[in-house]
Amino acid sequence: MNSILKTICCIFLISSICVEAQEIEANKTSLLEDKIVRINLLSPGFGVELKTGKYSSLSLSAGVTNSWLYPTMNDESHNGEFGFVYSIEPFINVNQKFFYNLNKRLKEGKNLSYNSGNFISIRSMALGSPFAGNITRKNDYQFYLIPSWGIQRSYNRIHFLFDVGPLFVFDGKGNSGFFPMLLRVNLGYNF
């Protein structure tokens, strides 16, 4: 448990250092929004995206999601009526994004509103105790680390996000697993 707590603290410390180190850059002309508040629809919840530098942002979100892909983290699962295995649980997500094509999009006259651009990121996520599902997990709490590549676009106030990357998952009892590719698609509304 101590090593997991140290890992989580390191993730947040690194994110904080990135935010602090880039705050001077953020005072220069930036193509990113200072603050975006949004509601997410596909994994119901809410979030905020804060500018941390000229080309970077920190996205924080919380809500409810479906998790079912990681058999090494489950004691057993029971196929539902249609063979579907699922677990509905609360989540907290922290995502440091580094945008790399904003200047190109600006030169081509493409939309930059609400941080529309391509990015690479490091994402950490904590899942809480499931409140519905047909999976028995080895531990009620799981933690994910996901380096990813993604795009996000906004069409008026409608937000679309897609990212992909490998996933490392672990829990407080020493169980862990690796999943080579996690796809995330999200749809939301920007305020």
C-alpha positions in Angstrom: 0.0 0.0 0.0 2.9 2.4 0.8 4.4 2.0 -2.7 1.0 2.7 -4.3 0.6 5.8 -2.2 4.1 7.0 -3.1 3.4 6.4 -6.8 0.2 8.5 -6.6 2.0 11.2 -4.7 4.7 11.3 -7.3 2.2 11.6 -10.2 0.5 14.6 -8.5 3.9 16.1 -7.6 5.1 15.8 -11.2 1.9 17.4 -12.5 2.2 20.2 -10.0 5.8 20.8 -11.0 4.8 20.9 -14.7 2.0 23.4 -13.8 4.4 25.6 -11.8 7.2 25.5 -14.3 4.9 26.5 -17.2 3.0 29.2 -15.4 5.6 31.8 -16.6 5.0 30.6 -20.2 1.2 30.9 -19.7 1.6 34.7 -19.2 2.8 34.9 -22.8 0.4 34.9 -25.7 -1.4 31.5 -25.6 -3.8 29.8 -28.0 -5.5 27.9 -25.2 -8.4 28.9 -23.0 -7.6 29.8 -19.4 -10.4 27.7 -18.0 -13.1 25.5 -19.5 -15.9 23.9 -17.4 -17.7 21.0 -19.1 -20.2 18.2 -18.5 -19.3 14.8 -19.9 -22.1 12.7 -21.3 -20.6 9.2 -22.2 -18.9 8.8 -18.8 -21.4 11.0 -17.0 -19.7 13.6 -14.9 -18.2 17.0 -14.8 -14.7 18.5 -15.4 -12.6 21.5 -15.6 -9.6 22.1 -18.0 -7.0 24.7 -16.8 -4.3 26.3 -18.9 -0.9 25.4 -17.4 1.4 26.8 -20.2 1.4 28.2 -23.6 0.7 24.8 -25.1 -0.5 22.7 -22.2 -3.5 22.2 -19.9 -4.5 20.2 -16.9 -7.9 18.4 -17.1 -9.6 17.3 -13.9 -12.8 15.3 -14.0 -15.1 13.1 -11.8 -18.1 11.0 -12.5 -19.3 7.5 -13.1 -17.9 5.0 -15.6 -18.1 1.4 -16.8 -14.9 -0.6 -16.3 -14.7 -4.2 -17.5 -11.6 -4.9 -19.5 -9.0 -6.0 -17.0 -9.4 -9.7 -16.0 -6.2 -9.7 -13.9 -7.9 -7.3 -11.5 -11.1 -9.3 -11.0 -11.7 -12.4 -8.8 -14.5 -13.5 -11.0 -17.1 -12.2 -13.5 -20.5 -13.5 -14.5 -21.8 -13.0 -18.0 -25.0 -11.1 -18.1 -28.1 -11.9 -20.1 -26.3 -10.9 -23.4 -22.8 -12.1 -22.3 -21.8 -8.6 -21.3 -19.5 -8.1 -18.3 -19.6 -4.7 -16.6 -18.9 -2.7 -13.4 -20.4 0.8 -12.8 -18.2 2.8 -10.5 -17.2 6.4 -9.6 -13.9 7.8 -11.0 -11.5 10.7 -10.6 -9.4 11.6 -13.7 -6.3 13.8 -13.9 -4.9 14.4 -17.4 -1.9 16.7 -18.2 -2.1 17.5 -22.0 0.6 18.9 -24.2 -0.8 20.3 -27.5 1.5 20.2 -30.5 -0.4 21.5 -33.5 -2.1 24.7 -32.4 0.1 27.0 -34.5 -0.6 24.9 -37.6 -4.3 24.9 -36.9 -4.2 28.7 -36.5 -2.3 29.2 -39.8 -4.8 27.0 -41.6 -7.7 28.9 -40.1 -9.1 25.9 -38.2 -11.1 26.1 -35.0 -9.1 26.5 -31.8 -12.1 27.2 -29.5 -12.2 25.3 -26.2 -8.7 23.9 -26.8 -9.4 22.2 -30.1 -6.2 20.5 -31.0 -4.1 17.3 -31.0 -2.1 16.4 -27.8 0.0 13.9 -26.0 -0.7 13.3 -22.4 -0.1 11.5 -19.2 -3.4 10.5 -17.5 -4.0 9.0 -14.0 -7.3 7.7 -12.9 -8.7 6.3 -9.7 -11.8 4.1 -9.6 -13.9 3.7 -6.5 -15.9 0.8 -5.2 -18.4 -0.4 -7.8 -22.1 0.1 -7.0 -23.5 -2.1 -9.9 -22.2 -4.8 -12.1 -21.5 -8.5 -12.5 -17.7 -8.4 -11.6 -16.2 -9.2 -8.3 -12.9 -7.2 -8.0 -9.9 -8.2 -6.0 -9.9 -4.7 -4.4 -12.6 -2.0 -4.3 -10.1 0.7 -5.5 -8.1 0.7 -8.7 -5.6 3.2 -10.1 -4.6 3.6 -13.8 -1.6 5.3 -15.5 -2.1 6.0 -19.2 0.3 7.8 -21.5 -1.8 8.7 -24.6 -2.1 10.5 -27.9 -5.4 12.2 -28.6 -7.5 14.9 -30.3 -10.2 17.1 -28.9 -12.5 19.3 -30.9 -15.3 21.6 -30.1 -18.2 22.4 -32.4 -19.9 25.4 -30.9 -20.2 24.2 -27.3 -20.2 20.5 -28.1 -17.0 18.8 -27.0 -15.5 15.7 -28.6 -12.4 13.9 -27.3 -10.6 10.7 -28.5 -7.4 9.3 -27.1 -5.5 6.1 -27.1 -2.6 4.6 -25.2 -1.3 1.7 -23.1 -2.7 1.2 -19.6 -1.0 0.1 -16.4 -3.6 -0.7 -13.7 -2.9 -1.5 -10.0 -4.7 -1.7 -6.7 -4.0 -1.4 -3.0 -3.4 -5.1 -2.5 -0.5 -5.4 -4.9 -2.5 -6.7 -7.9 -1.5 -5.1 -11.2 -1.9 -5.5 -14.9 -1.1 -4.1 -18.3 -3.4 -3.5 -21.2 -1.7 -2.6 -24.5 -4.3 -0.2 -25.8 -7.1 1.7 -24.1 -9.4 3.7 -26.3 -11.4 6.6 -24.8 -14.2 8.5 -26.6 -16.0 11.3 -24.8 -18.8 13.7 -25.7 -19.7 16.7 -23.6 -20.9 20.2 -23.3 -18.6 23.3 -22.7 -19.8 26.1 -20.5 
